[in-house]
Amino acid sequence: MTTRLIKHPCKKNLALYLGRQVFFTDSNFGTSLLPFSIPQSMQVGVPEVTSALFAGSVLLLVINQKVYVYDYEANSWNASIGIEHPISHISGDNCCYSGNSFCLDISKSIFAYLQGEQVSQANIYFSNTWGYKFQKFTFGSQTDLVGSLGGIFYFHSLSQVGIVVAENNKAKFRYSDHPLNRNFGLPFNYTSTLDILLSPGQRGILILWDEKSLMVSQNAGQLVGTVAIKEGDRVLHASVSELNLTIHSVATNENELAVLTRENHFYYGSLGILSNFIIKFADQDVWSKGATLMFDDPGILEILTPVPDALHPAFDFQLCFVNIQEILMDPMLHVDVCKIELLQGEFEDKMYTIDMNSKLELSALMIPRPGKSPIPIVTVSNPHSLGLQAITYEDGYTYDGNTRHRLNISLKQQQRWGRADTNFMSSIKQPTMSTITLDVANKEISCVDLKPLTALISLGCDQDKKLVIQNKISACSKGVLDPVALQDNYSYIIERASYDPNFLGQKAAKDLVVPYRYDLLGCPRLVYYDTPWQPVVELWKEGKFQEFIDAEFVLLEVNGLFTYTYSLTAQEALCTSQPQNWSTVMGSTGHRGPLAWSRENYVSCHEPNDNAPLMWPHVPYEIMGGSTSNKIIFDQRNGIYIFFISIVDPYYSYCHLKTTFSVYVYGAFPPSVFPAEMTIALLTLGILLAVWLTYMVPKTLHTEVGNRLKQFWVGLSRPCKLSCPCLSRR
């Protein structure tokens, strides 16, 4: 008996009409349409749609308890895979800030479930591929929950998964992660199955309704309140359920709400921060079984009704436009004039990223009507992750004498403000998101054109950040290597006794020829082998130097060279637990190579860890930076080393900051064939023998033995003199 109209929140011309027929339009119902149909090869029985959702560039439909994906750009159909149980509903969201990978990922997340199942035994499926492929999903405490499943949603505005649990005509939301996973949201009436709409814009606004009730939540279900009916400033009814009405259609956008009943009553309201109410417009004959509502633009509502054509299978659409602002000027409605003339900010409808230890400054301008003093309110949808501080002050006057009010807003992680209890804050290690909204307290419903200013804040990786390894002294600048030769298909050989392709420190079976990528590595940094060395790591953003990085990082030679060690041991690094190293990390992750160790699996040895007591204090400490002065010590070997570096400190940045660079180690003499101890001993004996001979030979020549020795040498030299005239003349 009710109809649904689902509009794409980002592509306003796309919409899906659900009634006795289904219509899909890419022209906002500006043309005649044939009823939407599923390919005959996929049809089983009479197709019945119970849920539908736009997800990015595809349309998802639940047809006969199965999920199908319609790619409207390619005009192709696919059946979702991975779902093994009946499904009645799907849920998801869309982010309309183009050009940001974090925003685009929001539309990938889809839940599929059977509404009304017992929560503890419900078969819930999750997809991060726009619904093409699903996998089984288990909510954290699902087996302990008592009641039926009213729905499950990914609240990106709160960075939480929320599940609706209904029991005994009451329902409440349960959340997945700290700190909200400790308690339920406040209960609300659930006398029949509610349709739950996510308002566009990631503000956490939910519209919950059925034929007899209408409720709104401003914070993703934590608090759910009824929608009052007002006339002027007077509340006529605290909720819609007090009226003997049957709701037929509900429409919402980022800031507005419209309701059409079967009794031909039409209601309109705004989704304010402090209160939610609707007012009744004059009755008109607009209701029919096929009628539905949709917002075309802010303040412009359309009442849409399909009209069959007697001579053609296509349907036309009767569009009745309602100019909300014009109707609100009717004095019979007793609506106050908007007390704000201007509310603007450069951050409106934009997306920002706040990385760890970063800060964001925003500003806005508000101009009230003369004699009015509206109160601006700044809110964030996820206060567990994002904290704010706002300052407002008078900033001059307009040409007609109105006061200009400037509002400065400072945003950073809630954990960095130092004002909130740890039980209130979410985990700082995990990236989250939030929406910031600037509105006016108790704003009049007539402020149709002055919608709240919103911006999406990603508390996560700033993609513009990158690592740069300082290279003030290179092998090329000192003439050790020729940059021209390095660019001419240069390659070098690593001896088999110096590397292990499996990164286990074992000798390889053969030598390795390594081509040098000058285009990626540039000229190697020059390092003397006998000097402990540590790279100087710099953080750059958008081509500009930001700071020197002193966070903890790890190095690994990408070709498996192991002819180096570290200057500190675990004990010397003051570890209280057994530190990680490349061998243990690769063993635990099952992944060989530089990417095995990152900020996700790094565990500091300076924190107590009962699972890894300090049992081997003399092993090398393989983490550099941070509070230690750990350095690399190279073996007696000259040559090129190509290092992979990764910042593993989970409190420095949400990004996987990593890069690859090269060094050239010089100054090492070839290793001796004989042991150094033997060489020193022989050299010492030779010196002592020479000293002894210097003393003994002159002394011996003056003895009888010395005279005999002289006569022996004279006799030995006489034949030489006879055979050599030059010697005989002498």
Secondary structure as UniProt FT lines:
FT   STRAND          4..7
FT   TURN            12..13
FT   STRAND          15..18
FT   STRAND          22..25
FT   TURN            28..29
FT   TURN            40..42
FT   STRAND          49..55
FT   TURN            56..57
FT   STRAND          58..63
FT   TURN            64..65
FT   STRAND          66..71
FT   TURN            72..75
FT   STRAND          76..79
FT   STRAND          89..91
FT   TURN            98..99
FT   HELIX           101..106
FT   TURN            107..108
FT   STRAND          110..113
FT   TURN            115..116
FT   HELIX           119..121
FT   STRAND          124..127
FT   TURN            130..131
FT   STRAND          135..137
FT   TURN            140..141
FT   HELIX           142..144
FT   STRAND          148..155
FT   TURN            156..159
FT   STRAND          160..167
FT   TURN            168..169
FT   STRAND          170..175
FT   TURN            178..179
FT   HELIX           180..182
FT   STRAND          188..189
FT   STRAND          195..198
FT   TURN            200..201
FT   STRAND          206..209
FT   STRAND          214..217
FT   TURN            220..221
FT   STRAND          225..226
FT   STRAND          228..231
FT   TURN            232..233
FT   STRAND          234..237
FT   HELIX           240..242
FT   STRAND          247..252
FT   STRAND          256..261
FT   TURN            262..263
FT   STRAND          266..271
FT   STRAND          276..280
FT   TURN            289..290
FT   STRAND          292..297
FT   TURN            298..299
FT   STRAND          300..309
FT   TURN            310..311
FT   STRAND          312..323
FT   HELIX           324..328
FT   HELIX           331..333
FT   STRAND          340..345
FT   TURN            346..349
FT   STRAND          350..353
FT   TURN            356..357
FT   STRAND          360..368
FT   TURN            370..371
FT   STRAND          376..380
FT   TURN            383..385
FT   STRAND          386..397
FT   TURN            399..400
FT   STRAND          403..413
FT   HELIX           414..417
FT   TURN            422..424
FT   TURN            428..429
FT   STRAND          432..440
FT   TURN            441..442
FT   TURN            445..446
FT   STRAND          453..459
FT   TURN            463..464
FT   STRAND          465..469
FT   TURN            475..479
FT   HELIX           483..487
FT   TURN            488..489
FT   STRAND          491..494
FT   TURN            496..497
FT   TURN            501..502
FT   STRAND          512..515
FT   HELIX           518..521
FT   STRAND          525..528
FT   TURN            529..530
FT   STRAND          537..541
FT   TURN            542..543
FT   STRAND          544..548
FT   STRAND          553..557
FT   TURN            558..559
FT   STRAND          564..566
FT   TURN            570..574
FT   HELIX           582..589
FT   HELIX           594..596
FT   TURN            599..601
FT   TURN            605..606
FT   TURN            610..611
FT   TURN            617..618
FT   TURN            626..627
FT   STRAND          632..634
FT   STRAND          639..647
FT   TURN            650..652
FT   STRAND          658..666
FT   HELIX           676..700
FT   TURN            701..702
FT   HELIX           704..723
FT   HELIX           725..729
//
